[in-house]
Amino acid sequence: MCNPVKPVVLTCAMRPATALVPDGPQNVLDAVAVARHAGAKGVVAVCAGTIHSARDVQKVHTYQVDAFSSGDAGPVGYVEEGTVRLLRNWPSAQEGWAQPAIKNIANLTDVADWPRVEIVMNYAGASGAVVEALLAQGVQGLVVAATGNGTLHHALEAALLKAQAAGVKVVRATRCLNGRVLSKPGDAIPDSQGLSPVKARVDLMLRLLG
């Protein structure tokens, strides 16, 4: 959503500053090197010397220093001794609905004003009970974390289609770390365009605001 010519670089620390070998200072130095790099643009995350696109990055380990991955998309590049080595193009900003959403966010005064979007999980034996309960509570959007290539239990799918018919926006993502839901013509529930369930929830909230 940011201006595509403006680099926004996020970083982190997996170890506390009191650790024998803290990783935060090096991550900050690497992030600055990326922000200063000629031609840098878009939103990226830098951790353990690796540059990730914000769209692709996910945390894949609870405590290791190299805790993030871009999955099968691969990293944008690396920071080596303060020098950036690119593997692919800088990420491009999303346009269209994003700008109206940004303007509407500025007018929000309370968390309660945000659209309510929830994530539901698909699994063996899943029912539509959670979806029905959320529909009764006035949920505005639902992201379903499906198995494999967007597979849904028939009972859960029926409840999601009922919610969609009632005006709730429904998006289908996958629980798998790598890959994306490959849509087919005539799919009743749209896919998340490669976003993870958590990112798809944020995306849907912003779309509802936009």
C-alpha positions in Angstrom: 0.0 0.0 0.0 3.0 2.3 0.3 4.3 4.4 -2.5 6.3 2.0 -4.7 9.3 4.3 -4.9 9.7 4.5 -1.2 11.4 1.6 0.5 10.0 0.5 3.9 12.3 -1.9 5.6 11.2 -3.9 8.6 13.6 -5.9 10.8 13.6 -7.8 14.1 15.7 -9.5 16.8 15.3 -13.1 17.7 17.7 -12.8 20.6 17.4 -10.3 23.5 20.1 -7.5 23.8 21.4 -9.3 26.9 22.2 -12.5 24.9 25.9 -13.5 24.5 25.5 -12.9 20.7 22.5 -10.7 20.1 21.3 -10.5 16.5 19.4 -7.2 16.7 22.3 -4.8 16.0 23.4 -6.7 12.9 19.8 -6.9 11.6 19.5 -3.1 12.0 22.7 -2.5 10.1 21.5 -4.8 7.3 18.1 -3.0 7.2 19.8 0.4 6.9 22.0 -1.0 4.1 18.9 -2.1 2.2 17.1 1.2 2.8 20.1 3.1 1.4 20.5 0.8 -1.6 20.0 2.6 -4.9 16.7 1.7 -6.5 15.3 0.1 -3.3 11.5 0.2 -3.2 8.5 -1.5 -1.7 8.0 -3.1 1.6 10.6 -5.7 2.7 11.7 -7.5 5.8 15.4 -8.1 6.6 16.5 -10.8 9.0 19.7 -12.8 9.3 21.1 -11.2 6.2 18.1 -12.1 4.0 15.8 -9.7 2.3 12.2 -10.9 2.1 9.2 -9.4 0.3 6.5 -8.5 2.7 4.0 -10.4 0.6 5.9 -13.6 0.7 7.6 -13.7 4.1 6.4 -15.9 6.9 7.9 -16.8 10.3 8.8 -20.5 10.1 10.6 -21.1 13.4 9.9 -20.2 17.0 13.4 -19.2 18.1 16.1 -19.7 15.5 18.0 -16.6 14.4 17.1 -17.3 10.8 13.4 -17.6 11.6 11.8 -16.3 8.4 11.3 -17.7 4.9 9.8 -16.5 1.6 8.8 -20.1 0.8 8.9 -21.1 -2.9 8.9 -17.4 -4.0 12.5 -17.1 -2.7 14.2 -14.1 -1.1 14.5 -10.8 -2.8 18.3 -10.9 -2.0 20.9 -10.9 0.6 23.0 -8.4 2.6 26.6 -9.5 2.5 29.2 -7.5 4.5 27.0 -4.4 4.2 26.4 -4.9 0.4 23.1 -5.8 -1.1 23.0 -8.6 -3.6 19.6 -8.9 -5.4 18.2 -12.1 -6.7 15.0 -10.7 -8.2 13.2 -7.4 -8.6 12.1 -5.2 -5.7 8.4 -5.8 -4.7 5.8 -3.6 -6.3 3.1 -1.8 -4.2 -0.5 -2.8 -4.5 -2.6 -0.1 -6.2 -6.4 0.4 -6.7 -8.4 -0.2 -3.5 -5.4 0.5 -1.2 -5.5 4.3 -1.4 -9.2 4.7 -0.5 -8.6 2.3 2.4 -5.7 4.4 3.7 -8.0 7.5 3.7 -10.7 5.7 5.5 -8.3 4.3 8.1 -7.4 7.9 9.0 -11.0 8.6 9.9 -11.4 5.6 12.3 -11.5 6.5 15.9 -12.0 3.2 17.6 -10.9 -0.4 17.0 -14.6 -1.4 16.9 -14.9 0.6 13.7 -12.7 -1.9 11.8 -14.5 -4.6 9.8 -14.7 -7.8 11.6 -12.9 -10.5 9.7 -12.2 -14.0 11.2 -10.1 -17.0 10.2 -11.7 -20.5 10.2 -9.7 -23.7 9.8 -10.5 -26.7 7.6 -9.7 -30.1 9.0 -11.0 -33.7 8.8 -14.5 -33.7 10.2 -14.9 -29.9 10.2 -18.4 -28.6 10.6 -20.1 -25.3 9.8 -20.8 -24.5 13.5 -18.1 -21.9 13.9 -19.1 -20.1 10.6 -22.8 -20.2 11.7 -21.9 -18.7 15.1 -19.8 -15.9 13.5 -22.5 -15.2 11.0 -25.0 -14.8 13.9 -22.6 -12.3 15.5 -22.4 -10.1 12.4 -19.0 -11.0 11.0 -18.2 -9.1 7.8 -15.5 -11.3 6.3 -14.2 -14.9 6.6 -10.9 -16.4 5.5 -10.8 -20.1 5.4 -7.4 -21.8 5.9 -8.0 -24.8 3.6 -6.0 -28.0 3.3 -3.8 -28.6 0.2 -5.0 -26.7 -2.9 -7.9 -25.1 -1.2 -9.7 -28.3 -0.2 -12.7 -27.9 2.1 -14.9 -30.3 4.1 -18.3 -30.3 2.5 -20.1 -29.2 5.7 -17.7 -26.3 6.2 -18.0 -25.3 2.5 -21.8 -25.3 2.8 -21.7 -23.0 5.8 -19.2 -20.7 4.0 -21.4 -20.5 0.9 -24.4 -19.7 3.1 -22.4 -16.9 4.7 -21.3 -15.6 1.3 -24.9 -15.6 0.1 -25.8 -13.5 3.1 -23.3 -10.8 2.1 -20.2 -11.9 4.0 -17.0 -11.7 2.0 -15.3 -15.1 2.0 -11.7 -15.9 0.8 -10.0 -19.3 0.5 -6.3 -19.6 1.5 -4.2 -22.7 2.2 -2.6 -24.0 5.4 0.4 -25.1 3.4 3.6 -23.1 3.9 4.6 -23.3 0.2 2.5 -22.9 -2.9 -0.9 -21.2 -3.3 -4.5 -22.1 -4.1 -4.8 -22.6 -7.9 -8.2 -21.2 -8.8 -10.4 -22.8 -11.5 -13.1 -21.2 -13.6 -16.4 -21.3 -11.7 -14.9 -21.6 -8.2 -17.6 -20.6 -5.8 -15.2 -19.1 -3.2 -12.4 -16.8 -4.5 -8.8 -17.6 -3.5 -6.4 -15.3 -1.6 -4.0 -14.7 -4.6 -1.2 -16.5 -2.8 -1.6 -14.7 0.6 -1.4 -16.8 3.8 -4.6 -17.0 5.9 -3.2 -14.3 8.3 -2.2 -11.9 5.5 -5.4 -12.6 3.6 -7.4 -11.5 6.7 -5.6 -8.1 6.8 -6.0 -7.8 3.0 -9.7 -8.5 3.3 -10.1 -6.0 6.1 -8.5 -3.3 4.0 -10.6 -4.2 1.0 -13.7 -3.8 3.1 -12.4 -0.4 4.3 -11.6 0.6 0.7 
